[in-house]
Amino acid sequence: MEYLVDVDGSLSTGTPSGQVLASVSGLNTGYHNVALVAKPSVPGNAATLLFESAVVTVGTALTR
């Protein structure tokens, strides 16, 4: 299945790593809109996209 990750209107191709669908860095402090846009390989309405859970983590690379 192909998918795109949309962060604040900027699309990027999802690159999975283990159980991580995407990682985005360099975001400014504040609110952000994130959307996962999937393109199933099954034609018509036969495709199902199912998430058992979702985890969003926020970190910082700030050092002192």
Rosetta blueprint (number, residue, H / E / L):
1 M L
2 E E
3 Y E
4 L E
5 V E
6 D E
7 V E
8 D L
9 G L
10 S E
11 L E
12 S E
13 T E
14 G L
15 T L
16 P L
17 S E
18 G L
19 Q L
20 V E
21 L L
22 A L
23 S L
24 V L
25 S L
26 G L
27 L L
28 N L
29 T L
30 G L
31 Y L
32 H L
33 N L
34 V E
35 A E
36 L E
37 V E
38 A E
39 K E
40 P L
41 S L
42 V L
43 P L
44 G L
45 N L
46 A L
47 A L
48 T L
49 L L
50 L L
51 F L
52 E L
53 S L
54 A L
55 V L
56 V L
57 T L
58 V L
59 G L
60 T L
61 A L
62 L L
63 T L
64 R L
